[in-house]
């Protein structure tokens, strides 16, 4: 049984199509629509896994699930991915290297099946994903404002360190 067939068995054909549509939409986004950054990507032996990974990277199963009109819960999709998704043996190109580097894929991989220990901070992503999946638009916007203020303060502190010209700065 293909991964897509398993997904359809658990969540229905409509949700499988929504995963595919969401991934393809995100893949075509960008400042230069005539350039396709994914044109040379190898989608692996099971194309649905590649599209599923695109959706993970773009938070389609968490924050934007309702926007994509997917009617399954984050918890159910995560449980399916860990038990049936076999993302640990994906054999194509990673569709989003920033998501990979940030660890966004980690909660979705069955590390025991892969024979590895779960990476550091994986549980933090699970908690964040569950939080985002259950936030209203207003709660999410308020959270982003707090996050941006924290980021701004960190950036200002970094710039202050870089701008020292009294012999104590990094330069």
C-alpha positions as CSV (number, residue, x, y, z in Angstrom):
1,X,0.0,0.0,0.0
2,X,1.4,3.4,-0.9
3,X,1.6,6.2,1.7
4,X,-1.1,8.1,-0.1
5,X,-3.4,5.1,0.0
6,X,-2.8,4.8,3.7
7,X,-3.5,8.5,4.2
8,X,-6.7,8.2,2.2
9,X,-7.7,5.2,4.3
10,X,-7.3,7.2,7.5
11,X,-8.4,10.7,6.4
12,X,-10.3,10.4,3.1
13,X,-9.6,11.3,-0.5
14,X,-10.6,14.9,0.0
15,X,-7.9,15.5,2.6
16,X,-5.3,13.8,0.5
17,X,-6.2,16.1,-2.4
18,X,-6.0,19.1,0.0
19,X,-2.5,18.0,1.0
20,X,-1.4,17.8,-2.6
21,X,-3.1,21.2,-3.5
22,X,-1.6,22.9,-0.5
23,X,1.9,21.6,-1.2
24,X,1.7,22.5,-4.9
25,X,0.4,26.0,-4.1
26,X,3.3,26.6,-1.7
27,X,5.9,25.2,-4.1
28,X,4.8,27.8,-6.7
29,X,5.0,30.8,-4.3
30,X,7.9,33.2,-4.4
31,X,9.0,36.5,-5.7
32,X,9.7,35.2,-9.1
33,X,6.8,33.0,-10.2
34,X,8.5,32.2,-13.6
35,X,11.4,30.5,-11.7
36,X,10.6,27.2,-10.2
37,X,13.1,26.4,-7.3
38,X,11.7,22.9,-7.2
39,X,12.0,22.1,-10.9
40,X,14.9,19.8,-10.4
41,X,13.8,18.2,-7.2
42,X,13.7,14.5,-7.0
43,X,10.4,13.6,-5.3
44,X,11.5,10.1,-4.3
45,X,9.8,6.8,-4.9
46,X,6.5,8.0,-3.2
47,X,5.6,11.4,-4.3
48,X,3.0,11.9,-1.6
49,X,5.8,11.9,1.0
50,X,7.4,14.8,-0.7
51,X,4.2,16.8,-0.8
52,X,3.5,15.8,2.8
53,X,7.0,17.2,3.8
54,X,6.1,20.5,2.0
55,X,3.0,20.8,4.1
56,X,4.9,20.1,7.3
57,X,7.4,22.8,6.4
58,X,4.6,25.3,5.8
59,X,2.6,24.5,8.9
60,X,-0.3,23.2,6.8
61,X,-1.2,20.6,9.4
62,X,-1.0,23.0,12.3
63,X,-1.4,26.7,12.0
64,X,-3.0,26.7,8.5
65,X,-5.0,23.5,8.6
66,X,-8.4,25.3,8.6
67,X,-7.2,27.7,5.9
68,X,-6.4,24.6,3.7
69,X,-9.8,23.2,4.7
70,X,-8.3,20.0,6.1
71,X,-10.7,18.5,8.6
72,X,-8.4,16.2,10.5
73,X,-6.7,17.1,13.8
74,X,-3.0,17.8,14.1
75,X,-2.8,15.0,16.7
76,X,-4.4,12.5,14.3
77,X,-2.2,13.4,11.4
78,X,0.9,13.3,13.6
79,X,-0.1,9.9,14.9
80,X,-0.6,8.6,11.4
81,X,2.7,10.0,10.2
82,X,4.6,8.3,13.1
83,X,2.8,5.0,12.6
84,X,2.3,4.8,8.8
85,X,4.0,7.8,7.1
86,X,7.5,6.2,7.0
87,X,9.1,9.6,6.7
88,X,12.2,8.2,8.2
89,X,13.0,6.4,4.9
90,X,12.1,9.3,2.5
91,X,14.4,8.8,-0.5
92,X,13.9,12.1,-2.4
93,X,15.2,15.7,-2.1
94,X,14.2,17.6,1.0
95,X,11.7,20.3,-0.2
96,X,12.6,22.9,2.4
97,X,16.1,23.1,3.9
98,X,15.2,25.9,6.3
99,X,12.6,23.6,7.8
100,X,15.1,20.8,8.0
101,X,17.8,23.0,9.6
102,X,15.2,24.3,12.1
103,X,14.1,20.8,13.1
104,X,10.5,21.2,11.9
105,X,10.4,17.7,10.4
106,X,11.7,16.0,13.6
107,X,8.4,15.5,15.4
108,X,7.0,13.8,12.3
109,X,9.7,11.1,12.0
110,X,9.6,7.8,13.8
111,X,13.1,7.9,15.1
112,X,13.0,4.4,16.6
113,X,12.1,2.9,13.2
114,X,15.0,4.8,11.8
115,X,17.3,3.4,14.5
116,X,18.3,6.8,15.8
117,X,17.7,8.8,19.0
118,X,15.2,11.6,18.7
119,X,17.0,14.9,18.1
120,X,17.2,17.6,20.8
121,X,14.2,20.0,20.9
122,X,11.8,17.7,19.1
123,X,9.4,17.8,22.0
124,X,9.4,21.6,21.9
125,X,8.3,21.4,18.2
126,X,5.5,19.0,19.2
127,X,4.3,21.4,21.9
128,X,4.5,24.4,19.6
129,X,2.7,22.6,16.8
130,X,-0.2,21.5,19.2
131,X,-0.4,25.1,20.5
132,X,-0.5,26.6,17.0
133,X,-3.0,24.0,15.8
134,X,-5.5,25.0,18.5
135,X,-5.0,28.8,18.5
136,X,-7.6,31.2,17.1
137,X,-6.5,33.9,14.6
138,X,-6.6,36.5,17.4
139,X,-4.5,34.4,19.7
140,X,-2.0,33.6,17.0
141,X,-1.6,37.3,16.0
142,X,-1.1,38.3,19.7
143,X,1.5,35.6,20.0
144,X,3.4,36.8,16.9
145,X,3.5,40.4,18.4
146,X,5.1,39.0,21.5
147,X,7.6,36.9,19.5
148,X,8.4,39.9,17.3
149,X,9.1,42.1,20.3
150,X,11.4,39.4,21.7
151,X,13.2,39.1,18.3
152,X,13.5,42.9,18.1
153,X,15.1,43.1,21.5
154,X,17.6,40.3,20.7
155,X,18.5,42.0,17.4
156,X,19.0,45.3,19.1
157,X,21.3,43.7,21.7
158,X,23.3,42.0,18.9
159,X,23.6,45.3,17.0
160,X,24.8,47.0,20.1
161,X,27.6,44.4,20.5
162,X,28.6,44.8,16.8
163,X,28.5,48.6,17.0
164,X,31.1,48.9,19.8
165,X,34.1,50.8,18.6
166,X,35.8,51.3,22.0
167,X,38.0,48.2,21.7
168,X,35.6,45.9,23.5
169,X,33.5,44.9,20.5
170,X,34.1,41.8,18.4
171,X,36.0,43.8,15.7
